[in-house]
């Protein structure tokens, strides 16, 4: 069975019904980036690290284009982002069919652009997701449904973190997430670390502990 996105995996120690963790890397990176966390995460997790569909030059991949105008203002291609959001949602179904995993225990782990997409997938297709680890990203309201207030998100759990001196995605953008999630009755943990656009070791240990308690 050919899956719609390229990926690498780390199988679980469980032969069936393994909790599934899907990793979504950031802009200009690839499937190997977050996969470096895999060896440090619980053995019962079936881990899949995705490769974003849009190839960049000279290397790396993106979930959607980020464009700059003459004044160096940047904006995101929201249509491409929605396409990638739906690709990930579809991939979850394919993975649950192909691998010995529990479709009722699915975690998305994103970094930066991968986090923006993870938020979008969970808020658009809540029935497919249980936990989200949202590292160094934010909620883009343009790529989630207008009727979020009508959906049931009560089962979702989010771990959100950001670097307080992030020079790529301002921490102010990330700070909007707690209020947004609260309004939808979603349980979350939000943390900041004194780093730039990256994952500090204490950040990793905190989300790992959070994840172990959830799966």
C-alpha positions in Angstrom: 0.0 0.0 0.0 1.6 3.3 -1.1 1.0 6.1 1.3 0.4 9.7 0.1 3.3 11.3 1.9 7.0 10.1 2.2 8.0 9.1 5.7 10.3 7.1 8.0 9.2 5.0 10.9 10.3 3.6 14.2 8.2 0.6 15.0 6.7 0.0 18.5 7.6 -2.7 20.9 3.8 -3.5 20.9 2.7 -5.9 18.2 -0.8 -4.3 17.9 -2.8 -1.3 19.0 0.3 0.8 19.5 -0.1 4.5 20.3 0.8 6.4 17.1 3.0 9.5 17.0 3.2 11.5 13.8 6.0 14.1 13.4 5.7 17.2 11.2 8.9 19.1 10.6 9.4 22.8 10.1 9.9 24.9 7.0 13.0 24.0 5.0 13.7 20.8 7.0 12.9 17.2 6.3 11.7 14.0 7.9 15.1 13.3 9.7 14.9 16.5 11.8 12.4 15.6 14.5 13.2 11.9 14.1 16.3 12.5 16.2 13.8 12.6 19.2 12.6 9.1 18.5 15.2 7.1 20.4 14.4 9.1 23.5 10.7 8.6 23.4 8.7 5.7 24.9 9.3 2.4 23.1 5.6 1.6 22.9 5.0 4.5 20.5 4.8 3.7 16.8 6.6 6.8 15.4 6.2 8.1 11.9 8.1 11.2 10.7 6.6 12.8 7.6 8.3 14.6 4.8 6.5 17.8 3.7 5.3 17.7 0.0 6.8 20.8 -1.4 10.5 20.6 -2.3 12.6 23.6 -1.8 15.8 24.7 -3.5 18.6 23.7 -3.0 17.3 21.3 -0.3 14.7 20.9 2.3 10.9 20.7 2.2 7.9 22.9 3.1 4.3 22.3 4.0 3.4 25.5 2.2 5.2 28.5 0.6 6.2 31.5 2.6 6.5 34.5 0.3 8.3 37.9 0.8 7.2 41.1 -0.9 9.4 44.1 -1.8 9.3 45.4 1.7 10.3 41.9 3.1 6.9 41.4 4.6 6.2 37.7 4.7 2.9 35.9 4.2 1.9 32.3 4.0 0.2 30.5 1.2 -2.9 29.5 3.1 -4.3 27.5 0.2 -1.2 25.3 0.1 -1.4 25.0 3.9 -5.0 23.7 3.7 -3.9 21.2 1.0 -1.1 20.0 3.4 -3.5 19.9 6.3 -5.8 17.6 4.4 -2.9 15.5 3.2 -1.8 14.9 6.8 -5.4 14.1 7.8 -5.6 11.6 5.0 -2.2 10.1 5.9 -3.4 9.4 9.4 -6.2 7.2 8.0 -3.7 5.4 5.7 -1.2 4.8 8.5 -3.9 3.4 10.8 -4.9 1.0 8.1 -1.3 0.0 7.2 0.4 -0.3 10.6 -0.6 -2.1 13.9 -1.6 1.1 15.6 -4.5 2.3 17.7 -6.5 4.8 15.7 -8.0 6.1 19.0 -4.6 7.1 20.3 -3.0 9.4 17.8 -0.5 12.2 18.7 0.8 14.9 16.3 4.1 16.4 17.2 5.0 19.5 15.2 7.8 22.1 15.1 7.3 25.6 13.7 5.4 25.2 10.3 4.7 21.6 11.3 3.0 22.9 14.5 0.9 25.3 12.6 -0.3 22.4 10.5 -0.8 20.2 13.6 -3.1 22.7 15.2 -5.0 22.9 11.9 -5.4 19.2 11.5 -6.6 18.7 15.1 -9.0 21.6 15.0 -10.4 20.6 11.6 -10.4 16.8 12.1 -10.7 16.4 15.9 -12.0 12.9 15.5 -8.6 11.7 14.2 -6.4 13.2 16.9 -6.0 12.8 20.7 -2.9 14.7 21.6 -0.8 17.5 20.0 2.7 18.5 20.9 2.9 22.0 19.5 6.5 23.3 19.5 7.4 26.8 18.4 4.3 27.4 16.4 1.0 29.2 16.5 -2.7 28.9 15.4 -3.4 30.3 11.9 -7.2 31.0 12.0 -7.2 31.1 8.1 -6.6 27.3 7.8 -9.1 26.1 10.4 -12.9 25.9 10.0 -15.1 28.9 10.7 -17.5 26.8 12.9 -14.9 25.7 15.5 -17.2 26.8 18.3 -19.7 24.1 17.2 -17.3 21.2 17.2 -16.6 18.9 20.2 -12.9 19.1 21.2 -13.3 18.0 24.8 -11.1 14.9 24.3 -8.1 16.8 22.9 -5.0 17.5 24.9 -2.3 20.1 23.8 1.2 20.6 25.0 2.3 24.0 23.6 5.8 25.6 24.1 7.8 28.5 22.6 11.1 30.2 23.0 10.7 33.5 24.7 13.3 35.1 22.4 12.2 33.3 19.2 13.4 35.5 16.3 11.5 33.6 13.6 8.0 33.3 15.1 7.3 36.0 17.7 6.3 34.6 21.1 3.3 36.9 21.1 1.8 34.7 18.3 2.2 31.6 20.4 0.7 33.3 23.5 -2.7 33.6 21.8 -3.1 29.8 21.7 -4.1 29.3 25.4 -7.0 31.7 25.2 -8.1 30.2 21.9 -7.9 26.6 23.3 -9.7 27.6 26.5 -12.6 29.1 24.6 -13.0 25.7 22.9 -12.9 23.8 26.2 -9.6 22.1 25.3 -7.2 21.1 28.0 -3.6 22.3 27.4 -0.3 23.0 29.0 1.7 26.1 27.9 5.4 26.7 28.6 8.0 29.2 27.5 11.8 28.6 27.6 14.6 31.2 27.3 15.7 30.2 23.9 15.2 31.2 20.2 13.6 29.1 17.5 14.4 25.7 18.7 13.7 23.0 21.4 15.8 23.3 24.6 16.7 20.1 26.4 14.4 21.0 29.4 11.6 21.6 26.8 12.1 18.1 25.4 12.0 16.5 28.9 8.9 18.4 29.8 6.9 17.4 26.7 8.2 13.8 26.9 6.9 13.6 30.5 3.6 15.1 29.4 3.3 12.6 26.6 4.1 9.6 28.7 1.2 10.6 31.1 -1.2 10.9 28.1 -0.5 7.8 26.1 
